[in-house]
């Protein structure tokens, strides 16, 4: 058994001003309360514990909360932040130009750099209170899809850090290419993508068969517009055979909608329905472009829409709206998908964008609806009733959020929404293991990691001309906020 699967019988008692527990099928709030776990599982939440205690940790003015479940968890040095004020994907390296394709796409990171990328990203997820993650990274700087070798390395990193993950390399049968005249087209290599699916399926099976309680498998076809019908059919069949979740980025951009309409004469959801792809194991980030018919089809199939409000809002879009989807029976969960991987910031942005979309004021969307999505919604999507809640018998996935630098009202979740960020997460326990201790991950040199992360990010920026239309210099690809002074 791996180190992360080691079982102990130590009873640890955590106490704080606020505890977000779970009773009668929903979250509840305890004040001046306790959480006790023994080994890997919770044995008590609330008041009046009289059982054995081997270790006591009092966190004072803080929230003890279930860990966040991130179904689109940033595992990258996120290059989408470079498009924040540079919107055209075709002219800023987000779509491969024909000249780059003809020259031959290449891996812009070495194997060692990819291994560090996952290590660094996983540590950042932990620091932001994410205890269960389904990693996502960009394929724009890859030769094609992700590799099994890098995910074997990612599994080792996750297990060493203590992060609960569902892993699977992203694969595709196609890609978007921008012609010299600026037209974006779809181009396919089905044989290559189907071979990548077979390798990904074998990896997912190994993850399901391994002895670590933290490592599970998933299937991750890239984006719907980069997938052929055969790839999606085989993916769906394989996911059902292995009983693993399948995640497909879908309904997220006008370019995607136009390509799917052009190629298949339907909306993305209608096409997936025709392929019998939709199911209760299907996770769809981002779902911001869905018709009423799309929503009905997704709800009927039991699909989960993975809401990533921060990255969507940065690009001027959002669900229309989170609460209207919920009212129609849509299963909803949360993802980060961009830097920073701050789930608290995503929850805050999600509430704000819902209220703006509905134009109905505060009561149109309350804090607890987004908090539910980041905890119970993720657990439901993964079919894991032992995750996403603090309740006797649940996994000891617990986070502590400091409130000592925030103006706090009489409710902890509302205080979280108005005054906190991921940087206020001080302690994290995953499967009973203390993986973030007073802001530090044992065995990780955070300062050195940051230096290396910035060096790798600088390298990727320097390579942007290779995969940008007409190959302009970096200074011409990205605008500046103000003129550079001499």
Secondary structure, 3 states (H helix, E strand, C coil): CCHHHCCCCCEEEEEEEEEEEEECCEEEEEEEEEEEEECCEEEEEECCCCCCCCEEEECCCEEEEECEEEEEEECCCCHHHHHCCCCCHHHCCCCEEHHHHHHCCCCCCCHHHHHHHHHHHHHHHHHCCEEEEEEECCCCCCCCCCCHHHHHHHHHHHHHHCCEEEECCEECCEEEEECCCCCEEEEECHHHHHHHHHHHHHHHHHHHHCCCCCEEEEEEECEHHHCCHHHHHHHHHHHHHHCCEEECEECCCHHHHHHHHHHHCCCHHHHHHHCCCCCCCEEECECCCCCHHHHHHHHHHCCEEEECHHHHHHCCCCCCCHHHHHHCCCEEEECCCCCCCCHHHHHHHHHHHHHHHHCCCHHHCCHHHHHHHHHHHHHHHCCCCCCCCCCCCCECCEEEEECCCCCCCCCHHHHHHHHCCHHHEEEEEECCEEEEECCECCCCCHHHHHHHHHHHHHHHHHCHHHHCHHHCCHHHHCCCCCCCCC
